[in-house]
Amino acid sequence: MENAKSVKLILEDGTEIQGQSFGAFTSAAGEVVFSTAMTGYPENLTDPSFAGQILVLTYPMVGNYGVPGEELYESISKIFESDKIHIAGLVVNYYSEEHSHWNAAKSLGDWLKEYNIPGIFGVDTRMLTKILREKGAMLGKIVAEEDVELHDPNQDNLVAQVSPTQVKHYGNGQHKIVLVDCGTKTNIIRCFLQRDVELIRVPWDYDFTKIDYDGLFLSNGPGDPKMCTATIGHLQTALGQDKPIFGICLGSQLMGLAAGGDTFKLKYGHRSHNQPVKLTGTQRSYITSQNHGFAVDTDTLPAEWTMLFENLNDGTCEGIKHKTKPFFSTQFHPEAAGGPEDTEYLFDDFLKAVAEHKAAK
Ligand SMILES: NC(=O)CC[C@H](N)C(=O)O
């Protein structure tokens, strides 16, 4: 891009990288994390799990397929994972303002401008990723004209910032599922609506134990799961019953915490579309889409819980399950947009558990 203004990326360890501005010419602070996914920036940027984060993309050319226009499916976005950009800033190597794709409606830079989010290009993002892998995810800032303070988003209750304040209903299928929205990706809603469900989407701190549901679902979401004390409290009540429960990503961490286990922060997290996980007790592995910085500490799980999936790169917990009750979770994203769809069958497993539980009543 010609005539782009200079901006800097500054990390908390003092690393300073000069680059050029695209998107909004403004400063922003956050936690600097990297993703090695090769595509999917429209989905990543709108995933509420990224709230407060400055996202570094290792794929070297970004923007060349543009950004799709908004289309709706059952009153939710057909493509995006929410109705706005959630990242704090974007760091890329080569930015392509020119774009070409059958459904492109605008450039990535124009889209970032609409939401006042800064981007920086001309950064060797693979070198930067080596720093983040060695030292761990760090605080950082993109500095345009005005300087800003470093800020740790994990100290904030980000879930309260991205969760809706109203209850919403979707679909009229036979299984009544409560979706606790801690920052849900819309593809989770789409996955449910393609199945036989009536979905009740409730805020993160809503007392869902008052609803006579058939199954409970806990969504993904941003920040430290320990901030969600209200959700954990309601979940503990639900764990005292037998109705099926399924959690994804933050939802998995909340299940671990409500069960009495602990969570911890990974050194630099898992963000990509090719994370291998193994189903415990089998030799079967799946390629999964992931975006998390925290994980359940398997060693802290109570005796009636066990690890359901294990990450084959670093051995960390990628899901848990109760040994006798129909409660299970994944740390990865089985609904995966973008990314591999190998594990979407888990939605069917959950609804099968719901149907069986209803039949046994
Ligand atoms: N995608 C998610 O739900 C992320 C969960 C949590 N915020 C983490 O970073 O681990």
The ligand as a MOL file (V3000), in Angstrom:
LIG
                    3D

  0  0  0     0  0            999 V3000
M  V30 BEGIN CTAB
M  V30 COUNTS 10 9 0 0 0
M  V30 BEGIN ATOM
M  V30 1 N -12.1180 -19.6440 22.4220 0
M  V30 2 C -12.3060 -19.6180 23.7230 0
M  V30 3 O -13.3940 -19.8940 24.2290 0
M  V30 4 C -11.1400 -19.1900 24.5640 0
M  V30 5 C -11.3280 -19.4820 26.0320 0
M  V30 6 C -10.4090 -18.6680 26.9230 0
M  V30 7 N -10.6830 -17.2620 26.8050 0
M  V30 8 C -8.9670 -18.9600 26.5910 0
M  V30 9 O -8.2870 -18.1560 25.9950 0
M  V30 10 O -8.4980 -20.0330 26.9010 0
M  V30 END ATOM
M  V30 BEGIN BOND
M  V30 1 1 1 2
M  V30 2 2 2 3
M  V30 3 1 2 4
M  V30 4 1 4 5
M  V30 5 1 5 6
M  V30 6 1 6 7
M  V30 7 1 6 8
M  V30 8 2 8 9
M  V30 9 1 8 10
M  V30 END BOND
M  V30 END CTAB
M  END
